Amino acid sequence: MKLVANVASGIESVSKKELINLGYQPKVDNGRIYFDGDYEDIAKTNLWLRSVDRIQIVLANFKVLSFEELFDHIYEISWEEIIPINGKIIVNARSKLSKIFSLSDIQSISKKAIIKKLQTIYHRQSHLPETGAEYRINVRLEKNLAEVWLDTTGDSLFKRGYRIEKGTAPLKENLAASLIMLTNWNAEMPLIDPMTGSGTIAIEAALIGANIAPGLKRDFLFNHFAYVNSKLLENQKNAAKEVINRKVNLNIFASDINQNMIEISQNNAHGAGIFNLIHFKQLALRDLNVPNESGVIIINPPYGERMGESKQAHLIAKEIGNKFIPLTKWSKYIITSDLDFEEFYGMKATKKRKLFNGAIRTDYFQFWAKN
């Protein structure tokens, strides 16, 4: 099957590398990455990919200029091979720069076409029961070209299942993992998260360092499809558990000025099963003692929804610069929506990358260590 991994803008290179490392040959488009696979691969990628939002099956693609054409093309898909007679059908739509753009109409007409086809195949004149497993169909239009996808994931992959509590506007787990994979960090290096909040960066780093699949605590939509072997996901999870590095000795330090946030992050680390791999401490940034060695510092300072005023953001940027600019052996990475961050930090970034934390536009400022 042709599969597509949906990713946040700016993360495509990270997700591509993940897929290559898993043995696939991905083709990158804006916000999505295509690759080939079967249901075993669907289980594997849902379980292991840290940076993506979801995995979907590409069912069809076609040009469409009218609702009549949309109905006909949707009807032509072999829905009887995809949805059983009692399948619960959910249709979502997106339209960009296309002649047909009413999302409610796209959803309604697409679902009518699916039901009409199934009624014809199953010789049913009455409504279909829709009492079984969910089949979520996504109809995506861009420049009058439509793609029809079957969601295999369900809730976005950022929902790992370990987060017990969260602070205000926390980082999504897949974004936190991406931030780590955009650095030069590896499991043998120290990592400092000095504004840890609910602990997401430190926890994702520990999962990476111990080679723990991020989807181990998850269930996925495909696992309930009528034609998928119920043992498939269980077998993949068992295989993933076998490769966990249980003897790894990580040097990950997570601190925050707020003791309540430290307790929240500790609870989340317990939920992720990696509490013993992270050193947590309630500590103000100015009191942080950084050893004279090389390592990686990743910071998600308060910004945007977490803190309304730019003046305070600029004060924090200055404090971060005063603390970390002298540490030339350490690589520093800061994600913030304060696009003037460099000015108040006191140094131009080696590199910066535009990212989105949910709907919040951010930049990822990278200050590389000097040899």
matplotlib code that plots the C-alpha trace (Angstrom):
import matplotlib.pyplot as plt

x = [0.0, 1.0, 1.2, 1.6, 3.0, 1.6, 4.1, 4.2, 5.7, 9.5, 9.8, 9.9, 13.7, 13.5, 10.6, 12.3, 15.5, 13.4, 11.7, 15.0, 16.4, 13.4, 14.3, 11.9, 12.4, 10.4, 9.4, 8.9, 6.2, 5.1, 3.7, 3.6, 6.0, 5.0, 6.3, 5.2, 4.2, 1.7, -0.1, 3.0, 4.7, 1.6, 2.0, 5.8, 5.6, 2.8, 4.8, 8.2, 8.0, 8.6, 8.2, 5.0, 1.3, -0.3, 0.0, -2.6, -3.3, -3.6, -6.8, -7.2, -6.1, -7.9, -8.7, -12.1, -13.9, -17.5, -19.4, -20.8, -17.2, -16.4, -19.3, -18.4, -14.7, -15.4, -18.0, -15.5, -13.2, -13.6, -15.1, -16.2, -12.5, -12.0, -15.2, -17.4, -21.2, -21.2, -18.2, -18.6, -17.8, -16.3, -15.3, -13.1, -12.2, -9.7, -9.7, -7.1, -7.1, -9.8, -13.0, -15.0, -14.2, -17.2, -15.9, -19.3, -20.4, -17.3, -17.8, -21.5, -21.2, -18.1, -20.0, -23.1, -20.9, -19.3, -22.6, -24.2, -21.4, -21.6, -25.4, -25.1, -22.4, -24.1, -27.6, -29.0, -31.6, -31.9, -29.3, -26.1, -25.8, -22.4, -22.1, -18.6, -15.0, -14.3, -13.0, -11.9, -11.7, -9.8, -10.6, -7.9, -8.2, -5.4, -5.4, -8.4, -6.4, -8.0, -6.4, -8.5, -6.8, -7.7, -6.4, -4.7, -3.6, -6.6, -5.6, -2.4, 0.8, 1.9, -0.5, 2.0, -0.1, 2.3, 1.4, -0.5, -0.4, 0.6, 1.3, 0.1, 0.7, 3.1, 5.2, 3.6, 5.5, 6.4, 7.6, 9.8, 11.3, 11.9, 13.7, 16.1, 16.6, 17.5, 20.5, 23.8, 22.8, 23.3, 22.8, 26.5, 26.3, 24.9, 21.6, 20.2, 16.6, 16.7, 13.1, 11.5, 7.9, 6.0, 9.2, 8.4, 11.9, 13.7, 11.2, 11.4, 15.2, 15.2, 12.9, 15.3, 18.3, 16.9, 15.5, 11.9, 9.3, 7.1, 3.8, 4.2, 1.4, -0.9, -3.7, -4.3, -7.3, -5.9, -5.8, -9.6, -10.1, -12.0, -9.3, -6.2, -4.8, -5.3, -1.9, -0.1, 0.3, 1.0, 3.8, 5.3, 5.1, 6.8, 9.6, 10.0, 10.3, 13.1, 15.3, 14.9, 18.3, 17.6, 21.2, 21.7, 23.2, 21.9, 23.0, 19.8, 19.2, 15.8, 15.1, 12.5, 12.1, 8.6, 8.5, 4.9, 6.2, 9.0, 6.4, 4.3, 7.3, 8.3, 4.8, 4.9, 8.3, 6.9, 4.1, 6.6, 8.6, 11.8, 11.8, 15.2, 16.9, 16.4, 17.8, 15.0, 15.6, 13.7, 16.2, 16.3, 18.2, 20.8, 21.6, 22.2, 25.8, 26.9, 30.0, 32.9, 32.4, 30.6, 26.9, 23.5, 21.2, 17.6, 15.3, 11.6, 11.2, 7.8, 6.3, 3.0, 0.1, 2.4, 3.2, 1.5, 4.1, 7.0, 8.9, 9.1, 10.2, 13.0, 14.2, 14.2, 16.2, 18.8, 19.0, 19.5, 22.2, 24.1, 24.0, 24.8, 26.8, 30.0, 29.6, 31.3, 31.7, 27.9, 25.5, 22.4, 19.0, 16.1, 12.5, 10.5, 7.9, 9.9, 11.4, 13.7, 15.2, 18.8, 18.9, 18.1, 20.1, 23.1, 24.4, 23.4, 22.3, 24.4, 21.2, 17.4, 14.4, 10.8, 8.5, 5.0, 4.0, 0.4, -0.8, 2.0, 4.7, 8.1, 11.8, 14.3, 17.5, 20.6, 23.9, 26.5, 29.5, 32.9, 35.6]
y = [0.0, 3.6, 5.2, 8.8, 10.1, 13.5, 15.9, 19.4, 22.1, 22.3, 18.8, 16.9, 16.3, 14.7, 12.4, 11.5, 10.4, 8.4, 6.5, 5.9, 4.5, 2.1, 0.8, 2.8, 4.9, 8.1, 10.8, 14.2, 16.7, 19.7, 18.4, 14.8, 12.0, 9.1, 5.5, 2.0, -0.7, -3.3, -3.6, -4.8, -1.6, 0.4, -1.2, -0.6, 3.1, 4.0, 2.4, 3.8, 7.2, 10.0, 13.1, 12.5, 13.1, 10.1, 7.3, 7.0, 4.8, 6.5, 5.1, 7.3, 10.5, 12.4, 15.8, 17.2, 20.4, 19.7, 17.9, 15.5, 14.5, 14.1, 11.8, 9.7, 9.4, 8.5, 5.9, 4.2, 3.3, -0.4, 0.5, -3.1, -4.1, -1.4, -0.9, -3.8, -3.6, -2.3, 0.0, 3.4, 5.9, 9.3, 11.7, 14.7, 17.3, 19.9, 22.2, 24.7, 26.7, 24.5, 25.1, 23.2, 24.4, 23.9, 21.4, 20.3, 19.6, 17.7, 15.6, 15.0, 14.1, 11.9, 9.9, 9.6, 8.1, 5.6, 4.5, 4.3, 2.0, -0.2, -0.4, -1.6, -4.2, -5.5, -5.3, -3.1, -0.4, 0.8, 2.7, 0.8, 0.1, 1.8, 0.0, -1.4, -0.1, 3.4, 4.0, 7.6, 8.9, 12.1, 13.8, 16.4, 18.9, 21.2, 23.0, 20.9, 17.6, 15.3, 12.6, 10.2, 8.7, 6.1, 7.0, 4.1, 6.1, 7.6, 10.2, 12.0, 10.2, 13.1, 11.5, 9.0, 7.9, 8.8, 12.5, 12.5, 16.3, 19.3, 22.9, 25.8, 25.4, 22.5, 21.3, 18.5, 15.3, 14.8, 18.4, 17.8, 14.7, 16.6, 19.3, 16.7, 15.0, 18.4, 18.7, 16.8, 15.0, 11.3, 9.0, 9.3, 13.1, 15.2, 17.0, 19.9, 21.1, 24.1, 25.2, 21.8, 22.7, 19.4, 17.6, 16.7, 17.4, 15.4, 12.6, 12.3, 12.4, 9.5, 7.5, 8.1, 7.3, 4.0, 3.1, 2.9, 3.0, 6.1, 4.2, 1.3, 2.6, 3.4, 1.7, 2.6, 2.6, 0.0, -2.6, -2.7, -3.0, -6.1, -7.6, -6.9, -9.7, -8.7, -10.1, -7.8, -4.8, -7.1, -8.8, -5.5, -4.2, -7.4, -7.0, -3.3, -4.3, -6.7, -3.9, -1.5, -0.6, -1.3, -0.8, 2.7, 5.3, 8.7, 12.1, 14.1, 17.0, 18.7, 21.7, 24.4, 27.3, 26.1, 23.1, 22.3, 21.8, 19.6, 17.4, 17.3, 16.4, 13.7, 12.2, 12.2, 10.6, 7.9, 7.4, 7.0, 4.5, 6.4, 8.3, 6.7, 8.0, 11.8, 14.0, 16.4, 19.4, 22.6, 25.3, 28.8, 29.4, 31.6, 28.9, 26.2, 24.9, 23.6, 21.4, 22.3, 19.7, 19.4, 18.7, 19.9, 22.4, 22.6, 25.4, 26.0, 29.3, 30.8, 32.5, 33.0, 31.4, 30.6, 34.3, 37.3, 40.1, 40.4, 42.5, 39.6, 37.3, 39.7, 39.7, 35.9, 35.9, 38.2, 35.9, 32.8, 34.6, 35.8, 32.2, 30.2, 32.3, 31.8, 28.0, 27.7, 23.9, 23.4, 23.5, 25.5, 25.2, 27.5, 27.4, 30.6, 32.7, 35.8, 36.4, 39.1, 36.5, 36.9, 40.6, 40.1, 36.9, 38.8, 36.6, 35.6, 32.0, 29.6, 28.5, 28.9, 27.0, 28.0, 25.6, 25.5, 24.5, 23.8, 27.1, 29.1, 30.2, 29.7, 29.8, 27.2, 29.1, 27.0, 28.0, 25.4, 24.6, 25.8, 23.1]
z = [0.0, -0.4, 3.0, 4.2, 7.4, 8.3, 9.9, 11.2, 8.9, 9.4, 10.8, 7.4, 7.4, 10.9, 10.0, 6.7, 8.6, 11.0, 8.2, 6.5, 9.8, 9.9, 6.4, 4.2, 1.1, 1.8, -0.6, 1.0, 0.3, 2.4, 5.6, 4.5, 3.6, 1.4, 1.7, 0.8, 3.3, 4.6, 7.9, 9.6, 8.5, 9.7, 13.1, 13.1, 12.1, 14.5, 17.3, 16.5, 14.8, 17.3, 15.1, 13.1, 13.7, 12.1, 9.5, 6.8, 3.8, 0.5, -1.1, -4.2, -5.8, -8.6, -10.1, -9.0, -10.0, -8.9, -6.2, -8.8, -9.8, -6.1, -5.5, -8.6, -7.7, -4.0, -5.1, -7.4, -4.5, -3.4, 0.0, 0.5, 0.9, 3.5, 5.6, 6.9, 6.9, 10.5, 10.2, 11.8, 9.0, 9.9, 7.1, 7.6, 4.9, 4.0, 1.0, -0.1, -3.3, -4.9, -6.8, -4.2, -0.7, 1.6, 4.1, 5.4, 1.8, 1.0, 4.1, 3.5, -0.2, 0.4, 3.1, 0.9, -1.8, 0.6, 2.1, -1.4, -2.5, 0.6, 0.3, -3.3, -2.4, 0.7, -0.9, 1.8, 1.1, 4.7, 6.7, 7.6, 11.3, 11.9, 15.3, 14.7, 14.7, 13.4, 9.9, 9.6, 6.0, 5.2, 2.0, 1.2, -1.7, -2.8, -6.2, -7.3, -6.7, -4.2, -2.1, 0.0, 3.1, 5.7, 9.1, 10.9, 14.0, 15.7, 18.3, 17.1, 17.8, 20.1, 22.6, 23.9, 26.9, 29.6, 30.4, 33.6, 34.2, 32.1, 32.6, 30.5, 26.7, 27.0, 24.1, 22.1, 22.7, 19.0, 18.7, 21.8, 20.3, 17.0, 18.9, 20.4, 17.0, 15.5, 17.9, 18.0, 21.2, 21.7, 24.7, 25.8, 26.1, 29.0, 28.3, 30.3, 30.2, 32.6, 32.1, 32.1, 32.7, 32.6, 31.6, 28.0, 26.5, 29.2, 29.0, 25.2, 25.5, 28.0, 25.7, 22.8, 24.9, 26.2, 22.7, 24.0, 21.3, 21.9, 21.0, 23.5, 25.8, 22.8, 21.0, 17.3, 15.0, 12.6, 15.4, 15.3, 11.6, 10.8, 8.5, 10.6, 12.7, 16.3, 17.2, 14.8, 17.2, 20.2, 18.3, 17.3, 20.9, 22.1, 19.6, 20.7, 24.3, 23.4, 22.1, 25.1, 26.5, 30.2, 31.3, 29.7, 32.0, 30.8, 32.1, 31.7, 34.1, 34.2, 36.4, 36.9, 39.3, 40.1, 42.5, 41.4, 37.8, 39.0, 40.7, 37.6, 35.4, 37.9, 37.7, 33.9, 34.0, 36.2, 33.7, 30.9, 32.9, 32.8, 36.1, 37.1, 33.9, 34.6, 37.4, 38.5, 40.7, 41.7, 40.7, 39.4, 36.2, 37.9, 40.4, 37.8, 38.0, 34.6, 34.5, 32.3, 29.6, 26.3, 26.1, 24.9, 26.5, 25.2, 26.5, 26.1, 27.9, 28.7, 25.7, 23.8, 25.7, 28.6, 29.1, 27.6, 27.7, 25.4, 27.9, 30.3, 27.4, 26.6, 30.3, 30.2, 26.9, 28.5, 31.5, 29.3, 27.3, 30.4, 31.8, 28.7, 26.2, 28.2, 28.0, 24.6, 24.8, 25.1, 22.2, 23.1, 21.4, 22.3, 21.0, 21.4, 19.7, 20.6, 17.1, 18.6, 20.9, 19.5, 20.2, 23.9, 24.2, 23.1, 20.2, 16.6, 16.3, 14.2, 12.6, 13.2, 12.0, 11.8, 13.6, 15.1, 18.6, 17.8, 16.3, 17.8, 15.3, 16.8, 15.9, 17.0, 17.7, 17.5, 19.0, 18.2, 20.5, 19.5, 19.3]

ax = plt.figure().add_subplot(projection="3d")
ax.plot(x, y, z, "-o")
ax.set_aspect("equal")
plt.show()
